[in-house]
Amino acid sequence: MCGRYAVTTDPALLAAELDAIDEVMTSSPPVPESSVESTDTPKTPLGPGENYNVAPTSTVMSVVRRHAHGVTDDDPALRVRAMRWGLVPPWTKDIKKSPLLFNARAESVAEKASFKQSLKSRRCLVPMDGWYEWRKGDAGADGKPTKTPFFMSPEDGTRLFMAGLWTVWRPKDADAQDPPLMSCTIITTDAVGAMRDIHDRMPLIMPSQNWDAWLDPDAPAPAELLAPPSAELVSAIELREVSSLVNRVANNGPELLEPASPQPQQGTLL
């Protein structure tokens, strides 16, 4: 799965890098308070700056390729948009009672009612520096399995782009003039290579050579793009044990990415 990640890219810089249109400041405005679910997760506003502990329901960056509004015969352009992480299907009546769809399984995404329409024409990329995952261990003092956090990121320090889906939702009492809420989910697949030692699932990394086909708003994505990433691609990902500070969403800073301090070895009596 992918339930937490880090991103340190200014949306404007990302748009310039991709030769995309920066729509972050004009996309996905806050939903009226009465429509937002109650949660302990802070709603981190997207903007210049860093977020080392992105959690579901946060506002996140996404990359889409779309035609100009109301136009279908132009060349679709890359656009960087702000979206709620946690897809809200269009038929949802009350976000508070809607399941938190922050991940979608690649194996079943074409059949699930919540995702299959988005898969046809509303696919996106979710940029990130890397993602967190927790490896289960032996039972602790409380009898529950211990969970050790790891951060997965490219060894060369480059950025990752994960395959995602997005959709548009309006509250039933919304004014026709009000912009809709855009929301997204990150697609996951079977873990590959060393990733299996941490968790059996991982986000679906989308290499740049597949972006055109994945983001094409006028054609379905080739089914092979939903296959797990290659072993070669995954081998370039570093797995780093990090501090348990990441367990709390309220903790947010570069220290979350630092390698975990080694545990002192217990002496033995001779």
C-alpha positions in Angstrom: 0.0 0.0 0.0 1.0 3.7 0.1 -0.4 5.6 3.0 2.3 8.2 3.7 4.9 9.9 1.5 7.2 12.9 1.3 7.4 15.6 -1.3 9.7 18.7 -1.3 9.0 20.2 -4.7 7.5 23.7 -5.3 4.5 23.2 -7.6 5.7 26.2 -9.8 9.1 24.7 -10.2 7.7 21.3 -11.1 5.4 22.9 -13.7 8.4 24.7 -15.2 10.5 21.5 -15.2 7.7 19.6 -17.0 6.8 22.5 -19.3 3.3 22.2 -17.7 0.6 24.8 -16.8 0.6 25.5 -13.0 -3.0 25.3 -11.9 -2.3 24.7 -8.2 -3.6 28.0 -7.0 -6.8 27.7 -9.0 -7.6 24.0 -8.5 -9.4 22.1 -5.8 -10.5 24.8 -3.4 -11.4 23.7 0.1 -14.7 21.9 0.5 -17.2 23.6 2.8 -16.4 22.6 6.4 -19.8 20.8 6.7 -18.7 18.5 3.9 -15.3 17.5 5.3 -14.9 14.4 7.3 -13.8 14.6 10.9 -10.2 13.3 11.2 -7.1 13.8 13.2 -5.1 14.2 10.0 -4.1 17.8 9.5 -5.1 19.4 6.2 -1.8 20.6 5.0 -2.2 23.4 2.4 -0.3 22.9 -0.8 2.1 25.7 -1.7 5.8 26.5 -1.9 7.5 24.5 0.8 8.0 21.0 2.0 5.8 18.2 3.3 7.7 15.3 4.8 4.6 13.5 6.1 1.9 13.6 3.5 -1.2 11.7 4.7 -4.6 10.8 3.2 -7.0 13.8 3.0 -4.1 16.2 2.6 -4.0 18.5 -0.5 -1.4 17.1 -2.8 0.1 17.8 -6.2 -0.9 15.8 -9.3 0.0 16.0 -12.9 -2.6 15.5 -15.6 -2.9 16.1 -19.4 -6.1 17.8 -20.3 -7.7 19.8 -23.1 -8.6 23.5 -22.4 -11.9 23.8 -20.7 -14.7 23.4 -23.2 -12.4 22.5 -26.0 -11.9 19.1 -27.5 -9.9 19.7 -30.7 -6.8 21.3 -29.2 -3.7 19.5 -28.1 -4.0 18.5 -24.4 -1.5 20.1 -22.2 0.3 18.9 -19.1 -1.2 20.6 -16.0 -0.1 20.6 -12.3 -3.1 20.6 -10.1 -4.0 20.4 -6.4 -6.2 17.6 -5.4 -7.4 15.9 -2.2 -5.6 12.6 -1.6 -8.5 10.2 -1.2 -10.7 9.8 -4.2 -14.3 10.9 -3.8 -16.6 9.1 -6.4 -19.0 11.6 -8.2 -22.1 9.9 -6.7 -20.9 10.4 -3.1 -23.6 12.1 -1.0 -21.6 12.7 2.2 -17.8 12.7 2.4 -18.0 12.0 6.1 -19.5 8.6 5.3 -17.4 7.8 2.2 -14.6 5.3 2.5 -11.1 6.8 2.3 -10.0 5.7 -1.1 -6.4 6.8 -1.0 -5.2 3.6 -2.8 -6.5 1.5 -5.7 -5.3 -2.0 -6.5 -4.0 -2.3 -10.0 -5.3 -5.8 -10.3 -9.0 -4.8 -9.8 -9.1 -1.1 -10.7 -10.8 -1.8 -14.0 -13.7 -3.5 -12.3 -14.3 -1.5 -9.2 -17.1 1.0 -9.6 -15.2 3.7 -7.7 -12.3 3.6 -10.1 -13.2 2.2 -13.5 -14.6 5.5 -15.0 -11.5 7.4 -13.9 -9.3 4.7 -15.4 -10.8 5.4 -18.8 -9.9 9.0 -19.1 -8.9 10.6 -15.7 -5.5 9.2 -15.0 -2.8 11.2 -13.3 0.7 11.1 -11.8 1.5 11.8 -8.2 5.0 13.2 -7.7 7.0 12.4 -4.6 10.5 12.2 -3.2 9.7 8.8 -1.8 7.2 6.9 0.3 7.0 5.3 3.8 6.1 1.7 4.6 6.1 -0.2 7.9 7.6 -3.7 8.3 5.9 -5.9 10.8 8.1 -7.7 13.3 7.7 -9.9 16.3 5.1 -9.1 19.0 6.1 -6.3 21.4 5.4 -6.0 25.1 1.8 -5.2 24.4 1.4 -8.4 22.4 1.0 -6.6 19.1 3.4 -6.9 16.2 6.1 -4.2 16.1 6.2 -2.0 13.1 9.4 -0.5 11.8 9.2 2.5 9.4 11.2 2.6 6.2 11.6 5.3 3.6 11.9 4.2 -0.1 13.4 6.7 -2.5 15.6 6.8 -5.6 19.3 6.2 -4.8 20.3 9.1 -7.2 18.0 11.6 -5.5 15.6 12.0 -8.4 11.8 12.3 -8.1 9.3 9.5 -8.4 6.0 9.7 -10.2 3.3 7.3 -9.2 0.3 6.2 -11.3 -2.9 7.6 -10.0 -6.6 8.3 -10.8 -8.6 11.4 -10.2 -12.2 12.5 -10.3 -14.5 15.5 -9.7 -17.1 15.8 -7.0 -19.7 18.4 -6.0 -21.7 18.6 -2.7 -25.4 18.1 -3.4 -26.1 21.6 -2.1 -23.2 23.3 -4.0 -23.9 26.4 -5.9 -23.5 25.9 -9.7 -20.9 28.7 -9.6 -18.7 26.8 -7.0 -15.7 25.0 -8.4 -15.8 21.2 -7.8 -13.5 19.2 -5.5 -10.9 17.3 -7.4 -9.5 14.2 -5.6 -7.1 11.4 -6.4 -5.9 8.0 -5.4 -2.6 6.2 -5.9 -2.5 2.9 -7.6 -0.7 0.0 -5.9 0.7 -3.3 -7.1 2.5 -6.3 -5.8 5.8 -5.5 -4.3 8.9 -6.3 -6.4 12.4 -7.4 -5.3 13.7 -6.2 -2.0 10.4 -4.3 -1.4 8.8 -7.6 -0.5 10.9 -7.7 2.6 9.1 -4.6 3.9 5.5 -5.0 2.6 3.6 -7.1 0.0 2.3 -4.0 -1.8 4.0 -0.9 -3.2 2.8 2.2 -5.2 2.9 1.7 -9.0 5.9 3.7 -10.3 5.2 5.2 -13.7 8.5 5.6 -15.8 8.7 8.7 -18.0 8.6 6.7 -21.2 5.0 5.7 -20.3 3.7 9.1 -19.4 2.2 10.0 -22.8 0.1 6.8 -22.9 -0.9 6.9 -19.2 -2.0 10.6 -19.3 -3.7 10.6 -22.7 -7.3 11.9 -21.9 -8.6 10.6 -25.2 -7.6 6.9 -25.1 -7.7 4.1 -22.5 -4.3 3.2 -21.0 -2.7 0.0 -22.3 -3.4 -2.8 -19.8 0.4 -3.5 -19.5 0.9 -0.2 -17.8 -0.8 -1.6 -14.7 1.8 -4.4 -14.4 4.2 -4.3 -11.5 7.4 -2.2 -12.2 10.4 -4.0 -13.5 13.0 -5.4 -11.2 15.6 -3.1 -12.8 13.5 0.0 -11.9 12.9 -1.1 -8.4 16.6 -2.0 -7.8 17.4 1.7 -8.1 15.2 2.4 -5.0 17.0 2.7 -1.6 15.3 1.2 1.4 16.2 3.2 4.6 15.0 2.5 8.1 13.9 5.8 9.6 12.8 7.1 13.0 9.4 6.3 14.4 8.7 10.0 14.4 6.9 9.5 11.1 4.3 7.5 12.9 2.6 10.7 14.0 1.2 12.9 11.2 1.8 16.0 13.4 5.6 15.4 13.0 6.8 17.1 9.8 10.4 17.9 9.0 13.5 16.7 7.2 14.5 14.7 10.3 11.8 12.2 9.3 14.1 11.1 6.4 17.2 10.6 8.5 18.4 7.0 9.0 17.3 5.5 12.3 19.8 5.6 15.0 21.3 2.2 15.6 20.1 0.5 18.7 22.8 0.1 21.4 23.9 -3.5 21.7 23.2 -5.2 25.0 26.3 -6.4 26.9 26.7 -10.0 27.9 28.0 -11.4 31.2 30.9 -13.8 30.9 
